[in-house]
């Protein structure tokens, strides 16, 4: 469990209870205009997950 803790913390911070509703409303209102935000958040998520993975090996 110690090796999964940083990754689970990042996941819990990224996905909250209101995320799906907020994303759905934004998608309806803005359409494909906010597609760049999806790309940016995907890159940020990958970077944070890699950092959490590297940090878990130090513990």
Secondary structure, DSSP 8 states (H G I E B T S, - for coil): -TTTHHHHHHHHHHS-TTHHHHHHHHHHHHGGGGHHHHHHHHHHHHHHHHHHHHHHTT-
